[in-house]
Amino acid sequence: MYLEVWVNHLEREKALEKLKEICEEVHEVFYDYDYIVRYSGSEEDLLKVEGVKRVRRHYNC
């Protein structure tokens, strides 16, 4: 499923590195959220990634 991800901008690089490791796809966006990712795990698991502040299912997917 595709998820919208918000990150703490002070930890942005660390968060991006980890998201690229655990997600099938990671796309940087310039909208209300920082990244859209394709992830087969749960939203709660993504919230455990250091620097991730908020996760929400993408409205189109």
TIRO-2110 file (N, C-alpha, C; in Angstrom, 1 decimal):
// TIRO-2110
0.8, -1.2, 0.0, N, 1, A
0.0, 0.0, 0.0, CA, 1, A
0.9, 1.2, 0.0, C, 1, A
0.3, 2.3, -0.5, N, 2, A
1.1, 3.6, -0.5, CA, 2, A
0.7, 4.4, 0.7, C, 2, A
1.7, 5.0, 1.3, N, 3, A
1.5, 5.8, 2.5, CA, 3, A
2.2, 7.2, 2.4, C, 3, A
1.6, 8.2, 2.9, N, 4, A
2.2, 9.5, 3.0, CA, 4, A
3.0, 9.6, 4.3, C, 4, A
4.2, 10.1, 4.2, N, 5, A
5.1, 10.1, 5.4, CA, 5, A
5.6, 11.5, 5.7, C, 5, A
5.5, 12.0, 6.9, N, 6, A
6.0, 13.2, 7.3, CA, 6, A
7.2, 12.9, 8.2, C, 6, A
8.3, 13.7, 8.0, N, 7, A
9.5, 13.5, 8.8, CA, 7, A
9.9, 14.7, 9.6, C, 7, A
10.7, 14.5, 10.6, N, 8, A
11.3, 15.6, 11.3, CA, 8, A
12.5, 16.1, 10.5, C, 8, A
12.5, 17.4, 10.1, N, 9, A
13.4, 17.9, 9.1, CA, 9, A
14.9, 17.9, 9.7, C, 9, A
15.0, 17.8, 11.0, N, 10, A
16.4, 17.7, 11.6, CA, 10, A
16.9, 16.3, 11.4, C, 10, A
16.1, 15.3, 11.2, N, 11, A
16.5, 13.9, 11.0, CA, 11, A
16.1, 13.4, 9.6, C, 11, A
16.0, 14.3, 8.7, N, 12, A
15.5, 13.9, 7.4, CA, 12, A
16.4, 12.9, 6.7, C, 12, A
17.7, 13.1, 6.7, N, 13, A
18.6, 12.3, 6.0, CA, 13, A
18.6, 10.8, 6.5, C, 13, A
18.6, 10.7, 7.9, N, 14, A
18.5, 9.4, 8.5, CA, 14, A
17.2, 8.7, 8.2, C, 14, A
16.1, 9.5, 8.3, N, 15, A
14.8, 8.9, 8.0, CA, 15, A
14.7, 8.4, 6.5, C, 15, A
15.2, 9.2, 5.6, N, 16, A
15.2, 8.8, 4.2, CA, 16, A
16.0, 7.6, 3.9, C, 16, A
17.2, 7.5, 4.5, N, 17, A
18.0, 6.3, 4.4, CA, 17, A
17.3, 5.1, 4.8, C, 17, A
16.7, 5.1, 6.0, N, 18, A
16.0, 4.0, 6.5, CA, 18, A
14.7, 3.6, 5.7, C, 18, A
14.0, 4.6, 5.3, N, 19, A
12.8, 4.4, 4.4, CA, 19, A
13.2, 3.7, 3.1, C, 19, A
14.4, 4.1, 2.5, N, 20, A
14.9, 3.4, 1.3, CA, 20, A
15.2, 1.9, 1.6, C, 20, A
15.7, 1.6, 2.8, N, 21, A
16.0, 0.3, 3.1, CA, 21, A
14.8, -0.6, 3.3, C, 21, A
13.7, -0.1, 3.9, N, 22, A
12.6, -1.0, 4.2, CA, 22, A
11.4, -0.9, 3.3, C, 22, A
11.4, 0.1, 2.4, N, 23, A
10.2, 0.3, 1.6, CA, 23, A
10.5, -0.1, 0.1, C, 23, A
9.5, -0.6, -0.6, N, 24, A
9.7, -1.0, -2.0, CA, 24, A
9.9, 0.2, -2.9, C, 24, A
9.3, 1.3, -2.6, N, 25, A
9.4, 2.6, -3.3, CA, 25, A
9.4, 3.8, -2.3, C, 25, A
10.2, 4.8, -2.6, N, 26, A
10.2, 6.0, -1.9, CA, 26, A
10.3, 7.2, -2.9, C, 26, A
9.3, 8.1, -2.8, N, 27, A
9.3, 9.2, -3.7, CA, 27, A
9.2, 10.5, -2.8, C, 27, A
10.1, 11.4, -3.1, N, 28, A
10.0, 12.7, -2.4, CA, 28, A
9.0, 13.6, -3.1, C, 28, A
8.2, 14.2, -2.3, N, 29, A
7.1, 15.1, -2.8, CA, 29, A
7.2, 16.5, -2.2, C, 29, A
6.5, 17.4, -2.8, N, 30, A
6.5, 18.8, -2.3, CA, 30, A
5.0, 19.2, -2.2, C, 30, A
4.4, 18.5, -1.2, N, 31, A
3.0, 18.8, -1.0, CA, 31, A
2.8, 18.9, 0.5, C, 31, A
1.8, 18.4, 1.1, N, 32, A
1.5, 18.5, 2.5, CA, 32, A
2.4, 17.5, 3.3, C, 32, A
2.9, 16.5, 2.7, N, 33, A
3.8, 15.5, 3.3, CA, 33, A
5.1, 15.5, 2.6, C, 33, A
6.1, 14.8, 3.2, N, 34, A
7.5, 14.8, 2.7, CA, 34, A
7.8, 13.7, 1.7, C, 34, A
7.2, 12.5, 1.9, N, 35, A
7.4, 11.3, 1.1, CA, 35, A
6.2, 10.6, 0.9, C, 35, A
6.1, 9.9, -0.3, N, 36, A
5.1, 8.8, -0.5, CA, 36, A
5.9, 7.5, -0.7, C, 36, A
5.5, 6.5, 0.1, N, 37, A
6.2, 5.3, 0.0, CA, 37, A
5.3, 4.1, -0.3, C, 37, A
5.8, 3.1, -0.9, N, 38, A
5.1, 1.8, -1.0, CA, 38, A
5.7, 0.9, 0.0, C, 38, A
4.8, 0.4, 0.9, N, 39, A
5.3, -0.4, 2.0, CA, 39, A
4.3, -1.5, 2.3, C, 39, A
4.8, -2.7, 2.5, N, 40, A
3.9, -3.9, 2.7, CA, 40, A
3.7, -4.1, 4.2, C, 40, A
4.4, -3.4, 5.1, N, 41, A
4.2, -3.6, 6.5, CA, 41, A
3.1, -2.7, 7.0, C, 41, A
3.0, -2.5, 8.3, N, 42, A
1.9, -1.7, 8.9, CA, 42, A
2.4, -0.2, 9.1, C, 42, A
1.4, 0.7, 9.2, N, 43, A
1.7, 2.1, 9.5, CA, 43, A
2.5, 2.2, 10.8, C, 43, A
2.1, 1.4, 11.8, N, 44, A
2.8, 1.5, 13.1, CA, 44, A
4.3, 1.2, 13.0, C, 44, A
4.6, 0.3, 12.1, N, 45, A
6.1, 0.0, 11.9, CA, 45, A
6.8, 1.2, 11.4, C, 45, A
6.2, 1.9, 10.4, N, 46, A
6.9, 3.1, 9.9, CA, 46, A
7.1, 4.2, 10.9, C, 46, A
6.1, 4.3, 11.8, N, 47, A
6.2, 5.3, 12.9, CA, 47, A
7.4, 5.0, 13.8, C, 47, A
7.9, 3.8, 13.8, N, 48, A
9.0, 3.4, 14.7, CA, 48, A
10.4, 3.9, 14.1, C, 48, A
10.3, 4.3, 12.8, N, 49, A
11.6, 4.7, 12.2, CA, 49, A
12.0, 6.1, 12.7, C, 49, A
13.2, 6.2, 13.1, N, 50, A
13.7, 7.4, 13.7, CA, 50, A
13.5, 8.6, 12.7, C, 50, A
12.9, 9.6, 13.2, N, 51, A
12.6, 10.8, 12.4, CA, 51, A
11.3, 10.9, 11.7, C, 51, A
10.5, 9.8, 11.7, N, 52, A
9.2, 9.8, 11.1, CA, 52, A
8.2, 10.3, 12.1, C, 52, A
7.5, 11.3, 11.8, N, 53, A
6.5, 12.0, 12.7, CA, 53, A
5.1, 11.5, 12.5, C, 53, A
4.7, 11.3, 11.3, N, 54, A
3.3, 10.9, 11.0, CA, 54, A
3.2, 10.1, 9.7, C, 54, A
2.3, 9.2, 9.7, N, 55, A
2.0, 8.3, 8.5, CA, 55, A
0.5, 8.2, 8.3, C, 55, A
0.2, 8.3, 7.0, N, 56, A
-1.3, 8.2, 6.7, CA, 56, A
-1.4, 7.5, 5.3, C, 56, A
-2.4, 6.6, 5.2, N, 57, A
-2.6, 5.9, 4.0, CA, 57, A
-2.9, 6.9, 2.9, C, 57, A
-2.3, 6.7, 1.7, N, 58, A
-2.5, 7.7, 0.6, CA, 58, A
-3.9, 7.5, 0.1, C, 58, A
-4.5, 8.6, -0.2, N, 59, A
-6.0, 8.7, -0.5, CA, 59, A
-6.3, 8.0, -1.8, C, 59, A
-5.4, 7.9, -2.7, N, 60, A
-5.7, 7.2, -4.0, CA, 60, A
-5.4, 5.7, -4.0, C, 60, A
-4.8, 5.2, -3.0, N, 61, A
-4.3, 3.8, -3.1, CA, 61, A
-4.9, 3.0, -2.0, C, 61, A
END
